[in-house]
Structures are given as C-alpha cells and as structure tokens.
Amino acid sequence: MGNLGVNISRIGVAIVLLSVGFFKFTPTEAGWIFIDVSNSPILSWLYKLGSRQFVSNIIGAIEIITAILILFSFKNQKAALMGGIFGTITFLITLSFFFTTPAAVDATDKIMGMEHLSVFDDWCFAPNAFILKDIVFFGVCLQLAVENW
C-alpha cells in the first residue's frame, strides 16, 4: 500500500499515453498537432519525411510503446527504465511546445487579464494550456527512470 499513489500515477500516465497515442492515428489529431510539431525545433524535421498523418502516426506509435513499457514496469525493470526514459523525453518535448508554438503565451496573458471568459468561444482558453498537465507526467516518468537506473 505504500506505493499506491505512485502506482496509480504510473497507470494514469499509461492510460493517457494509450489514449492520445491511438488518437494520433486519426486525421483530426494529425491536424491538431501540426501547429505544435511544425514549430518545434526538435520535431519539425519529421514533416520532411512524410505527411501530417505520417508524422502523427509516428508520434502515436511512440506514445503507445511508452505506455506499454510503463505498464510492464511493474514486472520488468528494463521496461520500467525504458518507459521512464521515453516518457521523460516525450513530456519534455511536449512541454517545449508551450514556448515554441506562436501565440501560446499571448493567449495565456489574455486569460490572466480576464479578457476571455467564455470556453464556448474556443475549444480551449489558450492554445497549449492543456500541455501544463505534462509537468506532472514528466515527473512521474522521470521518477520511474531514476528508480530503475
């Protein structure tokens, strides 16, 4: 029971990665991630290899593999280490989108100024605000990697 919270956190990260990983195989998600990925100095080169869907599929496959490794981490130390490393890298990259996607910070400034109060005008208050959850996911994966180094 001592590790209950840690175990739930790891399972939660794996569920989210599986969910978003499978969603990456849809044209909708391929379109949604384009602005983030195309403005990323780390990932933008992927579009030279193929279409939006191709790049989204690659990212989705990596997320699914990472999730599976995290789930196997309960029984296999190598899976734990690899899942932790892959997750740490994944969430560092997604956190970087907050700084590399144009207008992400400007939109957040509007929220802080209460200029934009209706969630029904846009699907989200600010582009990339959803990425802030990845701070927690980054921590969970980093801890998994460190514990199994």
NUDRENVO-266594 format. One record per atom (N, C-alpha, C): chain; atom name; x, y, z. Coordinates in steps of 0.02 Angstrom, whole numbers. Example, Ala and Ser with C-alpha at 12.3 -4.5 7.8 and 13.67 -1.06 7.14 Angstrom:
residues 2
NODE   c    a        x        y        z
NODE   A    N      660     -284      390
NODE   A   CA      615     -225      390
NODE   A    C      660     -165      390
NODE   A    N      642     -112      354
NODE   A   CA      684      -53      357
NODE   A    C      645        2      394
This chain:
residues 149
NODE   c    a        x        y        z
NODE   A    N       41      -61        0
NODE   A   CA        0        0        0
NODE   A    C       42       63        0
NODE   A    N      105       57       20
NODE   A   CA      149      115       25
NODE   A    C      160      150      -42
NODE   A    N      156      113      -96
NODE   A   CA      167      141     -162
NODE   A    C      103      150     -201
NODE   A    N       46      149     -168
NODE   A   CA      -18      153     -202
NODE   A    C      -24      215     -246
NODE   A    N       -6      273     -218
NODE   A   CA      -10      335     -257
NODE   A    C       36      335     -317
NODE   A    N       96      310     -308
NODE   A   CA      145      306     -362
NODE   A    C      119      259     -417
NODE   A    N       92      201     -396
NODE   A   CA       67      153     -445
NODE   A    C        7      181     -483
NODE   A    N      -38      214     -449
NODE   A   CA      -96      245     -482
NODE   A    C      -72      298     -531
NODE   A    N      -21      337     -512
NODE   A   CA        6      388     -556
NODE   A    C       34      358     -620
NODE   A    N       71      304     -612
NODE   A   CA      101      271     -671
NODE   A    C       47      242     -716
NODE   A    N       -2      210     -687
NODE   A   CA      -57      183     -727
NODE   A    C      -94      240     -762
NODE   A    N     -104      295     -727
NODE   A   CA     -138      353     -757
NODE   A    C     -100      381     -816
NODE   A    N      -34      387     -809
NODE   A   CA        7      411     -865
NODE   A    C        1      363     -924
NODE   A    N        4      298     -910
NODE   A   CA       -1      248     -964
NODE   A    C      -69      253     -999
NODE   A    N     -122      261     -961
NODE   A   CA     -189      267     -991
NODE   A    C     -193      328    -1036
NODE   A    N     -167      384    -1012
NODE   A   CA     -168      445    -1053
NODE   A    C     -126      435    -1116
NODE   A    N      -67      406    -1109
NODE   A   CA      -25      395    -1168
NODE   A    C      -58      347    -1218
NODE   A    N      -90      295    -1194
NODE   A   CA     -126      249    -1239
NODE   A    C     -181      287    -1276
NODE   A    N     -219      325    -1238
NODE   A   CA     -275      362    -1267
NODE   A    C     -252      411    -1320
NODE   A    N     -205      455    -1303
NODE   A   CA     -183      504    -1352
NODE   A    C     -142      472    -1408
NODE   A    N     -108      417    -1391
NODE   A   CA      -70      382    -1442
NODE   A    C     -114      353    -1496
NODE   A    N     -169      321    -1477
NODE   A   CA     -215      294    -1526
NODE   A    C     -250      350    -1564
NODE   A    N     -264      405    -1531
NODE   A   CA     -298      462    -1563
NODE   A    C     -253      493    -1617
NODE   A    N     -187      486    -1609
NODE   A   CA     -141      514    -1659
NODE   A    C     -151      482    -1728
NODE   A    N     -182      424    -1730
NODE   A   CA     -193      390    -1794
NODE   A    C     -255      416    -1830
NODE   A    N     -286      468    -1804
NODE   A   CA     -345      498    -1837
NODE   A    C     -324      563    -1874
NODE   A    N     -358      579    -1928
NODE   A   CA     -343      641    -1964
NODE   A    C     -355      703    -1920
NODE   A    N     -403      699    -1876
NODE   A   CA     -418      756    -1832
NODE   A    C     -357      773    -1789
NODE   A    N     -329      724    -1755
NODE   A   CA     -272      736    -1712
NODE   A    C     -210      755    -1753
NODE   A    N     -201      725    -1811
NODE   A   CA     -145      743    -1854
NODE   A    C     -148      818    -1871
NODE   A    N     -208      843    -1882
NODE   A   CA     -217      914    -1896
NODE   A    C     -205      957    -1834
NODE   A    N     -229      934    -1777
NODE   A   CA     -223      973    -1715
NODE   A    C     -150      981    -1693
NODE   A    N     -110      928    -1702
NODE   A   CA      -41      933    -1678
NODE   A    C        6      968    -1727
NODE   A    N      -18      980    -1788
NODE   A   CA       26     1008    -1839
NODE   A    C       58     1074    -1817
NODE   A    N       20     1119    -1789
NODE   A   CA       49     1185    -1770
NODE   A    C      103     1177    -1718
NODE   A    N       93     1132    -1670
NODE   A   CA      143     1121    -1618
NODE   A    C      206     1088    -1646
NODE   A    N      196     1035    -1683
NODE   A   CA      253      997    -1708
NODE   A    C      291     1036    -1762
NODE   A    N      256     1070    -1805
NODE   A   CA      290     1107    -1859
NODE   A    C      330     1167    -1833
NODE   A    N      313     1192    -1774
NODE   A   CA      351     1247    -1745
NODE   A    C      403     1224    -1695
NODE   A    N      409     1160    -1685
NODE   A   CA      457     1132    -1637
NODE   A    C      525     1124    -1670
NODE   A    N      577     1154    -1641
NODE   A   CA      644     1144    -1669
NODE   A    C      667     1071    -1662
NODE   A    N      635     1034    -1617
NODE   A   CA      654      964    -1606
NODE   A    C      620      917    -1655
NODE   A    N      557      931    -1673
NODE   A   CA      518      884    -1713
NODE   A    C      499      907    -1783
NODE   A    N      507      970    -1800
NODE   A   CA      481      995    -1863
NODE   A    C      510      959    -1924
NODE   A    N      570      933    -1918
NODE   A   CA      603      898    -1974
NODE   A    C      564      835    -1995
NODE   A    N      522      809    -1950
NODE   A   CA      485      748    -1967
NODE   A    C      440      758    -2027
NODE   A    N      416      820    -2038
NODE   A   CA      372      832    -2095
NODE   A    C      409      827    -2162
NODE   A    N      476      826    -2161
NODE   A   CA      514      814    -2222
NODE   A    C      511      740    -2242
NODE   A    N      494      698    -2193
NODE   A   CA      490      626    -2206
NODE   A    C      422      603    -2233
NODE   A    N      371      643    -2218
NODE   A   CA      304      621    -2239
NODE   A    C      250      671    -2221
NODE   A    N      190      651    -2231
NODE   A   CA      130      693    -2221
NODE   A    C      116      707    -2147
NODE   A    N       66      748    -2136
NODE   A   CA       43      761    -2068
NODE   A    C       22      696    -2034
NODE   A    N      -14      655    -2070
NODE   A   CA      -37      592    -2041
NODE   A    C       21      545    -2026
NODE   A    N       70      543    -2070
NODE   A   CA      129      502    -2059
NODE   A    C      165      522    -1994
NODE   A    N      176      587    -1986
NODE   A   CA      210      612    -1925
NODE   A    C      168      598    -1863
NODE   A    N      103      609    -1868
NODE   A   CA       59      595    -1812
NODE   A    C       60      521    -1794
NODE   A    N       62      477    -1845
NODE   A   CA       66      405    -1832
NODE   A    C      130      386    -1796
NODE   A    N      186      416    -1816
NODE   A   CA      250      402    -1782
NODE   A    C      246      422    -1709
NODE   A    N      222      482    -1697
NODE   A   CA      216      506    -1628
NODE   A    C      168      462    -1588
NODE   A    N      113      443    -1618
NODE   A   CA       65      399    -1585
NODE   A    C       95      331    -1568
NODE   A    N      133      304    -1614
NODE   A   CA      165      239    -1601
NODE   A    C      214      244    -1543
NODE   A    N      252      298    -1540
NODE   A   CA      299      308    -1484
NODE   A    C      260      314    -1418
NODE   A    N      205      350    -1419
NODE   A   CA      165      357    -1358
NODE   A    C      136      290    -1335
NODE   A    N      113      250    -1382
NODE   A   CA       85      184    -1365
NODE   A    C      140      138    -1337
NODE   A    N      198      138    -1370
NODE   A   CA      254       97    -1346
NODE   A    C      274      119    -1275
NODE   A    N      277      184    -1264
NODE   A   CA      295      210    -1198
NODE   A    C      244      187    -1146
NODE   A    N      180      191    -1163
NODE   A   CA      128      170    -1116
NODE   A    C      134       95    -1099
NODE   A    N      147       55    -1149
NODE   A   CA      154      -17    -1137
NODE   A    C      214      -31    -1092
NODE   A    N      269        3    -1105
NODE   A   CA      328       -5    -1062
NODE   A    C      313       15     -990
NODE   A    N      277       70     -982
NODE   A   CA      259       92     -914
NODE   A    C      215       40     -880
NODE   A    N      168       11     -917
NODE   A   CA      126      -41     -887
NODE   A    C      166     -103     -869
NODE   A    N      215     -121     -910
NODE   A   CA      258     -178     -895
NODE   A    C      309     -163     -840
NODE   A    N      314     -100     -822
NODE   A   CA      364      -80     -772
NODE   A    C      352     -112     -704
NODE   A    N      292     -133     -692
NODE   A   CA      276     -165     -628
NODE   A    C      309     -233     -621
NODE   A    N      326     -264     -678
NODE   A   CA      355     -331     -677
NODE   A    C      426     -336     -706
NODE   A    N      448     -283     -740
NODE   A   CA      511     -286     -776
NODE   A    C      550     -221     -769
NODE   A    N      609     -226     -739
NODE   A   CA      649     -166     -726
NODE   A    C      673     -132     -790
NODE   A    N      690     -172     -842
NODE   A   CA      711     -142     -905
NODE   A    C      654     -104     -938
NODE   A    N      594     -132     -935
NODE   A   CA      536      -97     -962
NODE   A    C      524      -32     -923
NODE   A    N      533      -36     -857
NODE   A   CA      524       24     -815
NODE   A    C      573       78     -835
NODE   A    N      636       59     -844
NODE   A   CA      688      108     -863
NODE   A    C      672      139     -931
NODE   A    N      657       96     -980
NODE   A   CA      643      121    -1047
NODE   A    C      579      163    -1049
NODE   A    N      527      140    -1015
NODE   A   CA      465      179    -1012
NODE   A    C      476      246     -978
NODE   A    N      516      246     -925
NODE   A   CA      531      309     -891
NODE   A    C      570      357     -935
NODE   A    N      620      331     -970
NODE   A   CA      660      373    -1015
NODE   A    C      618      399    -1072
NODE   A    N      581      354    -1106
NODE   A   CA      539      376    -1162
NODE   A    C      488      427    -1140
NODE   A    N      456      415    -1082
NODE   A   CA      407      462    -1056
NODE   A    C      437      529    -1038
NODE   A    N      495      527    -1007
NODE   A   CA      529      590     -988
NODE   A    C      544      631    -1050
NODE   A    N      571      599    -1102
NODE   A   CA      586      635    -1164
NODE   A    C      522      660    -1197
NODE   A    N      471      618    -1200
NODE   A   CA      408      637    -1230
NODE   A    C      379      700    -1197
NODE   A    N      377      699    -1131
NODE   A   CA      346      756    -1096
NODE   A    C      389      818    -1095
NODE   A    N      455      810    -1098
NODE   A   CA      498      869    -1107
NODE   A    C      484      902    -1174
NODE   A    N      477      862    -1225
NODE   A   CA      464      889    -1292
NODE   A    C      395      923    -1293
NODE   A    N      345      890    -1266
NODE   A   CA      278      922    -1268
NODE   A    C      277      986    -1225
NODE   A    N      313      987    -1170
NODE   A   CA      316     1048    -1130
NODE   A    C      350     1104    -1169
NODE   A    N      397     1087    -1213
NODE   A   CA      431     1139    -1253
NODE   A    C      383     1173    -1302
NODE   A    N      328     1138    -1321
NODE   A   CA      279     1169    -1366
NODE   A    C      250     1233    -1337
NODE   A    N      245     1235    -1272
NODE   A   CA      217     1295    -1240
NODE   A    C      259     1357    -1257
NODE   A    N      323     1346    -1270
NODE   A   CA      368     1402    -1285
NODE   A    C      381     1411    -1359
NODE   A    N      370     1359    -1399
NODE   A   CA      386     1363    -1470
NODE   A    C      326     1375    -1516
NODE   A    N      266     1363    -1491
NODE   A   CA      206     1374    -1532
NODE   A    C      188     1448    -1529
NODE   A    N      182     1480    -1588
NODE   A   CA      166     1551    -1588
NODE   A    C      100     1566    -1553
NODE   A    N       98     1619    -1517
NODE   A   CA       38     1645    -1483
NODE   A    C       18     1606    -1421
NODE   A    N       53     1554    -1403
NODE   A   CA       33     1515    -1343
NODE   A    C       37     1558    -1281
NODE   A    N       89     1597    -1273
NODE   A   CA       96     1639    -1214
NODE   A    C       50     1699    -1218
NODE   A    N       42     1729    -1277
NODE   A   CA       -2     1787    -1284
NODE   A    C      -73     1769    -1263
NODE   A    N      -97     1710    -1283
NODE   A   CA     -164     1689    -1266
NODE   A    C     -170     1679    -1191
NODE   A    N     -118     1653    -1159
NODE   A   CA     -120     1644    -1087
NODE   A    C     -123     1711    -1052
NODE   A    N      -88     1762    -1078
NODE   A   CA      -91     1829    -1049
NODE   A    C     -162     1856    -1050
NODE   A    N     -199     1841    -1102
NODE   A   CA     -269     1864    -1105
NODE   A    C     -311     1832    -1051
NODE   A    N     -297     1769    -1036
NODE   A   CA     -335     1735     -983
NODE   A    C     -320     1769     -917
NODE   A    N     -257     1782     -904
NODE   A   CA     -239     1813     -840
NODE   A    C     -271     1882     -833
NODE   A    N     -281     1916     -889
NODE   A   CA     -314     1981     -888
NODE   A    C     -390     1976     -890
NODE   A    N     -415     1915     -888
NODE   A   CA     -487     1901     -889
NODE   A    C     -522     1931     -951
NODE   A    N     -485     1937    -1006
NODE   A   CA     -515     1965    -1066
NODE   A    C     -557     1913    -1103
NODE   A    N     -548     1851    -1086
NODE   A   CA     -580     1797    -1123
NODE   A    C     -610     1748    -1073
NODE   A    N     -674     1755    -1059
NODE   A   CA     -704     1715    -1006
NODE   A    C     -746     1656    -1029
NODE   A    N     -765     1653    -1092
NODE   A   CA     -810     1601    -1115
NODE   A    C     -772     1543    -1148
NODE   A    N     -780     1484    -1120
NODE   A   CA     -748     1425    -1151
NODE   A    C     -784     1404    -1214
NODE   A    N     -842     1432    -1226
NODE   A   CA     -881     1411    -1284
NODE   A    C     -860     1448    -1347
NODE   A    N     -820     1501    -1340
NODE   A   CA     -796     1537    -1399
NODE   A    C     -740     1498    -1433
NODE   A    N     -701     1464    -1395
NODE   A   CA     -645     1423    -1420
NODE   A    C     -648     1356    -1384
NODE   A    N     -616     1305    -1411
NODE   A   CA     -616     1240    -1377
NODE   A    C     -573     1242    -1315
NODE   A    N     -532     1292    -1309
NODE   A   CA     -488     1297    -1251
NODE   A    C     -472     1370    -1240
NODE   A    N     -462     1389    -1178
NODE   A   CA     -445     1459    -1163
NODE   A    C     -383     1481    -1201
NODE   A    N     -332     1441    -1200
NODE   A   CA     -269     1460    -1232
NODE   A    C     -239     1401    -1269
NODE   A    N     -212     1416    -1327
NODE   A   CA     -178     1361    -1361
NODE   A    C     -123     1334    -1315
NODE   A    N     -120     1270    -1310
NODE   A   CA      -68     1236    -1273
NODE   A    C      -75     1238    -1197
NODE   A    N     -127     1267    -1170
NODE   A   CA     -136     1266    -1097
NODE   A    C     -142     1194    -1073
NODE   A    N     -168     1150    -1114
NODE   A   CA     -175     1079    -1095
NODE   A    C     -108     1046    -1083
NODE   A    N      -55     1075    -1109
NODE   A   CA       12     1046    -1102
NODE   A    C       38     1051    -1031
NODE   A    N       11     1097     -992
NODE   A   CA       36     1106     -924
NODE   A    C       29     1043     -881
NODE   A    N      -19     1000     -897
NODE   A   CA      -27      937     -861
NODE   A    C       35      893     -869
NODE   A    N       72      905     -923
NODE   A   CA      131      863     -937
NODE   A    C      187      875     -887
NODE   A    N      183      928     -847
NODE   A   CA      232      937     -793
NODE   A    C      227      879     -745
NODE   A    N      166      860     -727
NODE   A   CA      156      804     -681
NODE   A    C      178      739     -714
NODE   A    N      158      728     -777
NODE   A   CA      176      667     -813
NODE   A    C      252      661     -820
NODE   A    N      285      718     -833
NODE   A   CA      358      719     -837
NODE   A    C      388      695     -771
NODE   A    N      362      720     -716
NODE   A   CA      387      700     -650
NODE   A    C      378      626     -636
NODE   A    N      320      599     -654
NODE   A   CA      307      528     -644
NODE   A    C      357      485     -685
NODE   A    N      368      504     -747
NODE   A   CA      413      465     -790
NODE   A    C      485      473     -769
NODE   A    N      505      533     -749
NODE   A   CA      573      544     -726
NODE   A    C      587      501     -663
NODE   A    N      539      500     -617
NODE   A   CA      547      459     -557
NODE   A    C      553      385     -574
NODE   A    N      513      363     -623
NODE   A   CA      516      293     -644
NODE   A    C      585      276     -672
NODE   A    N      612      321     -714
NODE   A   CA      678      310     -743
NODE   A    C      732      310     -689
NODE   A    N      729      357     -644
NODE   A   CA      780      363     -592
NODE   A    C      780      302     -546
NODE   A    N      720      279     -527
NODE   A   CA      714      221     -483
NODE   A    C      741      157     -514
NODE   A    N      742      155     -581
NODE   A   CA      762       93     -614
NODE   A    C      828       99     -652
NODE   A    N      864      151     -639
NODE   A   CA      929      163     -672
NODE   A    C      979      111     -652
